[in-house]
């Protein structure tokens, strides 16, 4: 068995340390947002190329995470050091972000070559995100006290959103007047600042870990004693709670991501909202998300029950989507806006409950597989985002053709999302009950072993 269980002997993270690690997530989000926003727009608008191209780049960026997150999480478990992976991944992501923007400029002269190089850079970007993000969450899971996990999840997510907002504002001001050379320079600046932030944020974070490891471990771990990736993966996957929770993550994130491309168009079609009004509506939704996150982080600190909070957020999201299904019959922009705010609140509750549960399911098991577990959950999330974003838009188009009404097409997708969130709530509760049953059996086994010895 791997002895990366050593962090159990360490003191919990201080709030300032959690905020520092949250800044790393913000840096990762800042690099990735260029691909999903600025590069997307430049390809479609400035280069007048099909939207399929940026869609392909985002898809391969997610697809590689499906494969690499579990493997790189396991690699950081074996090494029992997270910081080198975090910094190495952040460096790769920074360089890859520059590669993506440079490839976009090449598309003007040689389209095929530019697209190929952009795909390669997107794959490397996904690898960098996997290498940095998975060990980062593993480090937080191992070091956060159980009462801190909801707050740690909130800090991580909120700082990521803040990082994306700041990046959008700063890069937007620096890109005018626009040129491909300026785009590459801005990407390089964002990547460089992100890497610097990651280095400062993680500096000395694991120094205590390694000194404690020297006192706890009586003998060094031999390479042959370390389980292989396949052995460790089978061990994790054979845990009913882990399988159920991975299913919950996939289904809930699939439903969540499906709304990204359809909420604002629905507002325009069903309620004749202008682009400015629908953009403000999106801001109201994200404001609701932030409020839901903060309230859940505060409440969960006293009540615990993170998976119950995740289930409550899913159930609330399902009810909000059912309200969206009925919203065209109300014919009121005010009511519709209120529903969207409630949806944001429920999404925020779900997000903190889900991430906090992920950290709890990882941090409570001191078996040296924290990185692998988070890699499995991260892979489920990446696959859900890739499929959910595409399926939401495709589902609207298909329903529109079948039903002969654009608004009805969106309503059908909202109804499907309500069903998916309802099933997700059930899976979250089932995962919690399965984990409790496993804990009872584990305690009885430990007691029996103590008696026999």
N, C-alpha and C positions, 0 to 999 in steps of 0.2 A: 504494500500500500504506500502511496506517495505521502510524504510527510509535509505537504504544504498545508496541513491542518494547523500549522503553528500559529497563525494569527489569532486563534482562540485565546492565546495567553497574553494578548496585547490589550492595552486600554482602548476604549472606544474612541472614535474620531471626535475631535472638538468641532464645534460649529464652524469655526474659521477654516478648519481643514476640509470640511464638507463643501464649503463655499469655494475653496480653491479647486477641489476636484470638479465641482460643477462648472468652473470656468473652462476646464478642458473640454467638456461636452459642448459648451458654447463655441469654442474654437473649431471643433469638428463640424458643428452645424453651419458655421460661417463659411467654411470651405465648400461644403456640399451644396449650399443654397445657390451658389453661382451656376451649378449645373442645372438645377431645377427651375431657375427663374431667368437670369440674364442670358445664359447660353441658349436656353429654349427660345427666348424672344428673338435673339439675333439670328438664329437659324431660320425661323419662320418669317420674320418681318424683313430684316435687312438683306438676307440672302434669298428670300422668297422660295425656300425649299419646303418640302412636305413636313408636316408636324410629326410624321412617323419617325423621322431621324432623331429628334430629341427624345421622343418616346423610347426609341431603341436604346439610346445612351443611358437613360434612367433605368431601363429594364436590365441591362447587363450589369449596371452598378449594383442593383439589388440581387441579381442572380448569383454573382460571385460570393456575396455575403452568405447565401444559403449554404454554400460549400465550406467557406473559410471560417466563419464565426465559431463553429464547434471545434475545428482543428486548432485554430490559433488560441482559443480559450484553453484547450487541453495543453497546448505547448507552454502557456504561461503558468499553468498548474504545475507542470513537471519542473520548470525552472524555479518555481516558487518566488518569482520576482515579476511584478507587473509593470514597473516604471519603464524598463527598456522597451517593452512591447508598445506601451502607450506613446513614447516619444518616437520610436521607429515608425509606428503606424501614422502618427501625425505628420512626420516628415514626408512619408510616401504620399499621403493625401495632399499635402501642400504642393509637391512637385507634380502630381497627377492633375491637380486643378489647373496648373499652368499649361500642362500638356493638352488638356481638353480645349482650353481657349485658343491655344496656338493652332490646334487642328481645325478649329472653326475657320480661322483665317485662311488656312490652306484649302478649304472647300471652295473658295472663290476661284482658285486656279485649277485645282485637280480634285473634283468632287469625290470620286471613289477613294482615292488615297487619303483625302482628308477625313472621310467617314470611317475608314478602317483605322486610322491612327486615333481618331476620337473614341472609337470603341475600345481600343487597347488602353488608352488613358483612363476611360471610365471603369474598365476592369481593375486597373491598378488603384483607382480611387476607392472602389469598393473594398479592395484588399486592405488599403490603408485604414479605412473606417472600421473594418473588422478587427484589425490588429490593435487599434487604439481604443475603440469603444468597448469591446468585450472585456479585456483586462481591467479597464477603468471601472466598470460596474462590478466586476469581481472584487476589486480592491475595496470599493465602498461597501459591498455586501458583507465582506469578512470583518471589516473594522467598525461598521455602524452598530450601535446598540439597538436591540429590538424596538425600543421606544423612539429611536431616531429615524427609522427606515422610511416612514411616510414623509417626514420632513426632508430627508435626503433625496427622495424621489422628486419632491416638489422643487427643491433647490436645483436639481439637475435639469428638470424639464423647463422651469422658468428661465434659468440662465441661458438655456439653449435658444428659447424664443427671443430673449433679449439680444443674444448674439446675432441671431438672424435679422432682427429689426435694425440693429446698429449697422450690420454689414450692408443691408439694403440701402439705408440712408447714405452711408459714407461712399459706397461704390457708385450709387446713383449720381452723387455730386461730382465724383472724380471721372466718370465716364463721358461727361459732356465737355467739349464737343467729341462725339464718338469716333473712334477709329479702332481697327483691329489691334494695332500696336498698343494703344492705351488699354484695351481690354486685357491683353496679356500682362501688362504692367500692373494693373489693378489686382488681377488674380495672384500674381507673384507677391504683391504687398500684403494681401489678405492671408495668404499661406504662410509668409514669413512671420507676420505678427501672431498668427495662430500658433505656430511652432514655439515662438518665444513665450507666449502665455502658458502653453503646456509645460514647457521646461521650468518656468518659475513656479507654476502651480504644484508640480510633482516633486520639486527639489526637496530632498530630505524626508519625503513622506514615508519612504520605506527604510530609512536608516535604522529606525527603532525596530522594525520587523526583523532585519537581519541580525542585529545584536541579540534580540530575544531568541531568535532561532538557534543561535550558538549555545545558549544556556539550556534550551528545552531539549534539543536533540542530542542524545548521548553519542550517537554514531552517525556518520554521513550516509546519505542514501546512495546505494549503488545503482548504476544504470539498469542492471538486469532486474532490480527489485521494483522498478517503476512499471506500472501497467501500460500497455500500448493504448493508442487512441481507440482501437476497435474494442478492446476489453473494457475500457472506461466508458465508452459510449453505450455498450450493451448493458453495463451495470446501471447507468442512469436511465436508459430507456425501459428497463425492466421494472422501474419504480412506477406503480400506478399513478401516484400523485404527480410525478413529473410528466407522464404521458398526457394525463388529463389537463394539466396546466398548459402544456405546449399546444394542445388543441384549443384551449380557451384563448391563448394569446393569438393564435392564427385567426380564429373565427371572429374575435372581437376587433382585432386590428384590420381584418378584411372589411368588416362592416364600417369601421371608423374611416378608413382611407377611401372608401367608395364615394364619400360625400365631397371630396376635395374639388372635383371638377363639375359638380352638378348643382350645388346650392345656389350660387349666384345666377347661372342661367335660368333656373327655376323661378327665382325672384323676378327676373325680367319678363319671362313669359307669362307667369301666372298673375303677377301684380303690377306689371308695366313699370317696374322700378328702373331708373336710369342707371348707367354704369357707376356714377358716383354714389348713388343710393345703395346699390348692391355691394359696392366696396365697403361702405360704412356698415352695412349689414354683416359682412364678414368680420369687420372689426368688433362689432357687438358680440358675435359668436365667440371670437377669441378672448374677448374680455370676460365672458361667462366662463370660459375654460379656466382662465387664470384664477377667478374667484372660487370656482369649484375646487381647484387644486389647493389653494391656501386654506380654505375651510376644512377640507378633508385632512390635510396635513396636521392642522391643529387638533381636530377631533380624534384622529387615529392615534395621536400621541397619548391620549388618555384612555381610549377604549380598546386600542389594538384592533384585532379582527380585520386585518387588511383585505383578505379575500372576500369577506362579507361586504366591505366597502366597494370592492371591485364589482361584485355582483349587483350591489345597489346602484352603482353608476351605470351598469349595463341595462338594468331594468328601467331606470329613469330615461336612458337614451331611447329604449324601445318605445316607451310611452310618448316621448317627444316626437319620434318619427311617425307614430300613429296620428299625432296631432297635425303633423305636416301633411299627412295624407288627406286629412279633412280640411286643411287650411283654405284651399280654393273655394270651398262652399261658404266660408265665413266672409270672404271678400274684403277683409280688413287688413291693411298694411300694419297697423298697430298690433293687432293680434298675432299676425305672422311674425313680426319682429320679436314679440314676447316669447313665442314658441322657440325661435332660434336662440334666444338668450338662455332659455331653460335647457335647450339641447346642449349648449356650451357648458352650463353648470354640470349637467349629468356627465358629459364627456370628461370634464375635469376630475370629477369624483372617480370615474372609471380609470382614468389614466394614473392617478396617484395610487389607487388601490391595486392596480395591476403591476406597476413598477415596484411598489413597496412589497407586494406579495412575491414578486420575482426575487427580490433581494432577500426576503425572509426564507423562502424555499431553498435559497442558495446558502445564505449565511448560517442558518441553523444546522446544516449538515457539515460537520467538520471531518470530511473524508478526503479532502484534497482535490475535489472536482468542481470547485466553485466556477472556474473559468469555463469548463466544459458545459456545465448546466446553463450558465448564462449564454453560452454560444448556441446551445440548442434552442433556447427561448428566442434569442436574437435572430436565428435563422428562420424560425416560424414567423417572426414579425416582419423580416425582410420579404419573405415570400408573400405574406399577406398584403403588404404595401404594394408590391409589384402587380399582383393579380387584382387587388381591390381597386386601385386607381384606374386600371384598364377596364375592368368589368363594370364599374359604375357608369362610365361613359358609353361603353358598348351596350349595356343593358338598357339605357335610356333610348338609344337609337333603335334597338330591336323592338322595344315596347311601343315606340312611336309608330313604327311601320305597321305593327300588328293591330294596334288600337286606333290608328289614324288620328292621334292627337298628341302633340308634344307634351302638354301638361299631364295627360294621363300616363305618358311614358315615365315622367319623373315620379309620379305618384306610385306607380308600380315598384320602382326601385326603392323608394322610401319604405314601402310596405315590406319588401324583402329585407331591408336593413333592420326593421323592427323585429322580424322573426329571428334574424341572425344574432342580434343583441340579446334576445330572450334566451336563446339556446346557450349563448356565452355565459349568461348569469347562472344558468343551471350547471354548466361545466365548472365555473369558479367554485360554487358551493360543493360540488362533487369532489373536486380536487382537495378542498379543505377537509372534508370528512375522511377522505382516503388518507391524507397525511396524518390526521389524528389517530386513525386506526393503525397505521404503520408505526407511529411513535409508541403506542401502547405495546405493540408486539415487540418492538426493539427494546423497550424498558424491561419487559418480562424476560426476554432473552438474556439481557445483561445480568439480571438478578439470578437467573438460573445458572449462568456461567460462573457468577461469583460464588454461588453455593457449591457447585461441583468442584471448583478450584480450592 
